[in-house]
Amino acid sequence: MQDRVIIHSFSADSLQKMSVLLPNVPRLLLANDLTDISMADLQFVTGVSLEDTVVTPDIIKQIHHLNKKIYVWSEMTEPANVIPAITLNNVDGVVTNYPATVADYAQAKKGSHQHVVNKTATVTTTYSAATWTNPYVHQQASNSVAVGEPLQISTIVTKAGYSQAELTDGRWVNAVNLNFGANYQLARPYLGLNVQLKPNQYRPRLWNNPLAPTTSQRLFGGSGKITAVKVVKHKLWFQINQQGWLQSNQVLVNLTNQSAPQRADYFNLPAAKRLTSIDLLQSPALNQATRPTVSNGYFTRILNEFNRHHI
């Protein structure tokens, strides 16, 4: 029974007495804010229990640094929809009217790792990216993030190779849909373009996740459209037809449909950063079957650049 009992109290004096009477039972000092807690109080409690509105990652870190546990609680009549928020941080427990729901979140959270990043990222997909209310139990939020939208990311949560990024408004988005900092400039030139299998090559597998490519979705069909681009460890990964991912060096990219901004991004990249697996023959200006006149200076430039740096 002792393992199922925790003593909570707003009275530091009462908890001090309990530390003598029941020294093996956990004792938590309830507090409305940090001004209710003194270093002397912490000498005879195993932790503190704070209202969720005052708990921050820094406070959690400080309490844990003192080798004390931290619990959170919300208003006494808290609705179930506050549980996703109060289970996000690295707290040791939650005081709630919905213990079964919190237990589900705690189970889903096991094995995850959370770290603060405070970086800018940009959505690098051809479709709006869904957002979620919680990175552990996926409940979709009412609004998504737009293509090309720059976002401020505060925290990343990773579990089993999958990463979720926290937006400033508390929503979460799959990090595979984002590129951080300058990686967006590396990825954008190829978004929405068509690709085809390189000649004399076996069809590669499409993977479920470029961050941890452990599960194959299906075989690449031979051609398709790039619906998302992700830079992983300086390598480009393409999502094909929203079906799965492959590395960019496994296919030839047709630059015909590049927009003007994409085209500018491509040529503004250092030569060493540009993708070299370009399908030059797909351009009408370079295709032997339709090249009585070479009028497209853009593709002539691509060919000249390619020859200068790779032949």
C-alpha positions as CSV (number, residue, x, y, z in Angstrom):
1,M,0.0,0.0,0.0
2,Q,2.9,2.3,0.8
3,D,3.9,2.4,-2.9
4,R,0.5,3.8,-3.8
5,V,0.4,6.7,-1.3
6,I,1.7,10.2,-1.8
7,I,1.2,13.0,0.7
8,H,0.4,16.4,-0.8
9,S,0.0,19.5,1.4
10,F,0.2,23.2,1.3
11,S,1.6,23.1,4.8
12,A,5.4,22.8,5.0
13,D,5.1,22.2,8.8
14,S,2.8,19.2,8.2
15,L,5.2,17.7,5.7
16,Q,8.1,18.1,8.0
17,K,6.2,16.1,10.7
18,M,5.3,13.5,8.1
19,S,9.0,13.2,7.2
20,V,9.5,11.8,10.7
21,L,6.3,9.8,11.0
22,L,6.3,8.3,7.5
23,P,9.8,8.8,6.1
24,N,9.4,6.3,3.2
25,V,6.2,7.8,1.8
26,P,6.7,10.5,-0.9
27,R,5.9,14.0,0.3
28,L,5.0,16.8,-2.1
29,L,4.7,20.5,-1.2
30,L,1.8,22.0,-3.0
31,A,2.5,25.6,-4.2
32,N,0.7,28.2,-6.3
33,D,4.0,29.6,-7.4
34,L,7.7,29.5,-6.6
35,T,7.5,32.2,-3.9
36,D,5.7,29.6,-1.7
37,I,8.8,27.4,-1.7
38,S,12.0,27.9,0.3
39,M,15.2,26.0,0.3
40,A,14.5,25.0,3.9
41,D,11.2,23.5,2.8
42,L,12.9,21.3,0.3
43,Q,15.0,19.6,2.9
44,F,12.2,17.4,4.1
45,V,10.1,16.9,1.0
46,T,10.7,14.5,-2.0
47,G,9.3,17.0,-4.4
48,V,6.9,19.9,-5.2
49,S,3.6,20.1,-6.9
50,L,3.0,23.3,-8.9
51,E,0.1,24.7,-11.0
52,D,0.7,24.1,-14.7
53,T,0.6,27.7,-15.6
54,V,3.8,28.5,-13.7
55,V,5.8,25.4,-14.8
56,T,8.5,26.0,-17.4
57,P,11.3,23.9,-18.8
58,D,13.8,26.0,-16.8
59,I,11.9,25.4,-13.5
60,I,11.7,21.7,-14.2
61,K,15.4,21.6,-14.8
62,Q,16.1,23.5,-11.6
63,I,13.9,21.3,-9.5
64,H,15.5,18.2,-10.9
65,H,19.0,19.6,-10.4
66,L,18.1,19.7,-6.7
67,N,17.3,16.0,-6.9
68,K,13.6,16.7,-6.3
69,K,10.5,15.5,-8.2
70,I,8.0,17.9,-9.8
71,Y,4.3,17.3,-10.2
72,V,1.9,19.6,-12.0
73,W,-1.8,20.2,-11.4
74,S,-4.4,22.3,-13.1
75,E,-7.7,23.8,-11.9
76,M,-9.7,21.5,-9.7
77,T,-12.4,21.1,-12.4
78,E,-9.9,20.9,-15.2
79,P,-11.3,19.7,-18.6
80,A,-9.7,16.6,-20.2
81,N,-8.4,18.8,-23.1
82,V,-5.8,20.4,-20.9
83,I,-4.0,17.0,-20.4
84,P,-2.0,17.2,-23.6
85,A,-0.4,20.4,-22.6
86,I,0.4,19.4,-19.0
87,T,2.0,16.1,-20.1
88,L,4.4,17.7,-22.5
89,N,7.2,18.7,-20.2
90,N,9.6,16.4,-18.4
91,V,7.5,16.3,-15.2
92,D,7.4,13.3,-12.8
93,G,3.6,13.2,-12.3
94,V,0.3,14.9,-12.9
95,V,-2.5,15.5,-10.4
96,T,-5.7,15.1,-12.4
97,N,-9.3,14.0,-12.4
98,Y,-8.6,11.8,-15.5
99,P,-5.9,9.3,-14.3
100,A,-6.6,6.8,-17.1
101,T,-6.1,9.5,-19.8
102,V,-2.9,10.7,-18.2
103,A,-1.7,7.1,-18.0
104,D,-2.3,6.7,-21.8
105,Y,-0.1,9.8,-22.4
106,A,2.6,8.7,-20.1
107,Q,2.8,5.3,-21.8
108,A,3.0,7.0,-25.2
109,K,5.7,9.3,-24.0
110,K,8.0,6.4,-22.9
111,G,11.2,6.2,-24.9
112,S,10.9,9.8,-26.2
113,H,13.6,12.4,-26.0
114,Q,13.0,16.2,-25.8
115,H,15.4,19.0,-26.5
116,V,15.1,22.7,-26.9
117,V,16.2,24.1,-30.3
118,N,14.8,27.6,-30.8
119,K,15.4,27.7,-34.5
120,T,13.6,28.8,-37.6
121,A,12.4,26.2,-40.1
122,T,10.4,26.3,-43.3
123,V,7.7,23.9,-44.6
124,T,9.2,22.1,-47.6
125,T,6.3,20.2,-49.1
126,T,3.8,20.7,-52.0
127,Y,0.9,20.3,-49.6
128,S,-0.2,21.9,-46.3
129,A,1.3,20.1,-43.3
130,A,-1.0,18.8,-40.6
131,T,-0.4,20.0,-37.0
132,W,-1.1,18.2,-33.8
133,T,-2.0,19.1,-30.2
134,N,0.5,16.7,-28.7
135,P,3.6,14.9,-30.0
136,Y,2.9,11.6,-28.1
137,V,-0.8,10.9,-28.7
138,H,-1.7,12.4,-32.1
139,Q,-4.8,14.5,-32.0
140,Q,-5.0,16.7,-35.1
141,A,-5.3,20.4,-34.6
142,S,-7.8,22.4,-36.5
143,N,-5.4,24.2,-38.8
144,S,-2.3,23.2,-40.8
145,V,0.8,25.1,-41.8
146,A,1.2,26.4,-45.3
147,V,3.7,25.5,-48.0
148,G,6.8,27.6,-47.7
149,E,5.7,29.0,-44.3
150,P,8.6,30.0,-42.0
151,L,8.1,28.8,-38.5
152,Q,9.8,29.4,-35.2
153,I,10.5,26.0,-33.5
154,S,11.1,25.9,-29.8
155,T,11.3,22.2,-29.0
156,I,11.9,18.8,-30.8
157,V,10.5,15.5,-29.4
158,T,12.0,12.4,-31.0
159,K,10.8,8.8,-30.5
160,A,11.7,5.7,-32.5
161,G,13.3,7.9,-35.3
162,Y,10.2,10.1,-35.7
163,S,10.5,13.8,-34.7
164,Q,7.8,16.3,-33.9
165,A,8.5,20.1,-33.8
166,E,6.7,22.5,-31.4
167,L,5.5,25.8,-32.8
168,T,5.3,28.9,-30.8
169,D,1.5,28.5,-30.4
170,G,1.8,25.1,-28.8
171,R,0.9,23.1,-31.9
172,W,3.2,20.3,-33.2
173,V,4.2,19.4,-36.8
174,N,6.1,16.4,-38.2
175,A,9.7,17.6,-38.5
176,V,10.2,15.6,-41.7
177,N,8.1,18.3,-43.3
178,L,10.6,21.0,-42.3
179,N,14.1,22.2,-43.2
180,F,16.0,24.3,-40.7
181,G,17.9,27.4,-41.6
182,A,19.9,27.3,-44.8
183,N,18.8,23.7,-45.6
184,Y,15.6,25.2,-47.0
185,Q,17.6,26.9,-49.8
186,L,19.2,23.5,-50.6
187,A,15.8,21.8,-50.8
188,R,13.5,24.3,-52.4
189,P,14.9,24.1,-56.0
190,Y,13.5,20.6,-56.5
191,L,10.1,20.8,-54.8
192,G,7.3,19.8,-57.1
193,L,9.6,18.6,-59.9
194,N,9.3,15.2,-61.7
195,V,11.8,12.4,-61.4
196,Q,12.5,9.2,-63.1
197,L,14.7,6.1,-62.4
198,K,18.3,6.3,-63.6
199,P,19.0,4.0,-66.6
200,N,20.1,0.5,-65.9
201,Q,19.3,0.6,-62.2
202,Y,17.0,-1.6,-60.1
203,R,14.0,0.1,-58.6
204,P,14.9,1.4,-55.2
205,R,12.6,1.2,-52.2
206,L,10.5,4.0,-50.9
207,W,11.1,4.5,-47.1
208,N,8.6,5.6,-44.5
209,N,11.0,8.1,-42.9
210,P,14.2,9.7,-44.1
211,L,15.3,10.5,-40.5
212,A,15.3,6.8,-39.7
213,P,14.8,4.7,-42.9
214,T,14.1,1.4,-41.4
215,T,10.7,0.5,-42.9
216,S,10.1,0.2,-46.6
217,Q,6.7,1.4,-47.9
218,R,6.9,0.0,-51.5
219,L,9.2,0.0,-54.5
220,F,9.6,3.1,-56.5
221,G,7.4,2.9,-59.6
222,G,10.0,4.4,-62.0
223,S,8.8,8.0,-62.2
224,G,6.9,10.4,-60.0
225,K,6.6,13.9,-58.5
226,I,8.7,15.3,-55.6
227,T,6.1,16.2,-53.0
228,A,8.5,17.0,-50.2
229,V,12.3,17.5,-49.8
230,K,14.3,16.9,-46.6
231,V,18.0,17.5,-46.0
232,V,19.4,14.8,-43.7
233,K,23.1,14.9,-42.8
234,H,23.9,17.0,-45.9
235,K,22.0,14.6,-48.2
236,L,18.8,15.3,-50.1
237,W,15.8,13.0,-49.7
238,F,12.8,13.2,-51.9
239,Q,9.3,12.2,-51.0
240,I,7.6,10.8,-54.1
241,N,3.9,11.2,-54.7
242,Q,3.4,11.4,-50.9
243,Q,4.0,7.6,-50.8
244,G,7.6,7.3,-49.4
245,W,11.1,8.6,-49.5
246,L,14.3,7.9,-51.4
247,Q,17.7,9.5,-51.7
248,S,18.1,12.1,-54.5
249,N,21.1,10.3,-56.1
250,Q,18.8,7.3,-57.0
251,V,16.8,9.3,-59.6
252,L,17.2,11.9,-62.3
253,V,15.4,15.2,-61.8
254,N,13.7,17.0,-64.5
255,L,14.1,20.8,-64.0
256,T,11.7,21.8,-66.8
257,N,8.9,22.9,-64.4
258,Q,11.1,24.9,-62.0
259,S,9.5,28.3,-61.0
260,A,11.6,31.4,-61.4
261,P,12.4,31.6,-57.6
262,Q,13.4,27.9,-57.7
263,R,15.6,28.5,-60.7
264,A,17.3,31.5,-59.0
265,D,17.8,29.3,-55.9
266,Y,19.4,26.6,-58.0
267,F,21.9,28.8,-59.6
268,N,22.7,30.8,-56.4
269,L,23.8,27.6,-54.7
270,P,27.6,26.9,-54.8
271,A,28.3,24.4,-57.6
272,A,29.3,21.7,-55.0
273,K,25.8,22.0,-53.4
274,R,23.8,21.6,-56.6
275,L,22.2,18.3,-57.4
276,T,24.2,16.6,-60.2
277,S,21.6,13.9,-61.1
278,I,19.8,16.1,-63.6
279,D,17.7,14.7,-66.4
280,L,19.1,17.0,-69.1
281,L,17.5,15.1,-72.0
282,Q,13.9,15.8,-70.7
283,S,14.3,19.4,-71.6
284,P,12.7,20.2,-75.0
285,A,15.7,22.3,-75.8
286,L,18.1,19.4,-75.3
287,N,16.0,16.5,-76.5
288,Q,17.4,15.1,-79.8
289,A,13.9,14.5,-81.1
290,T,12.8,18.1,-80.7
291,R,15.9,20.2,-81.0
292,P,15.9,21.9,-84.4
293,T,16.5,25.1,-82.5
294,V,17.9,25.5,-79.1
295,S,16.0,28.5,-77.8
296,N,15.9,27.9,-74.1
297,G,18.9,29.7,-72.6
298,Y,18.1,28.3,-69.2
299,F,18.7,24.7,-70.1
300,T,21.8,25.7,-72.2
301,R,23.1,27.3,-69.0
302,I,22.4,24.1,-67.0
303,L,24.2,22.0,-69.6
304,N,27.2,24.4,-69.6
305,E,27.3,24.4,-65.8
306,F,27.1,20.6,-65.7
307,N,29.9,20.2,-68.3
308,R,32.1,22.8,-66.5
309,H,31.9,21.1,-63.1
310,H,31.3,17.4,-63.8
311,I,33.1,16.5,-67.1
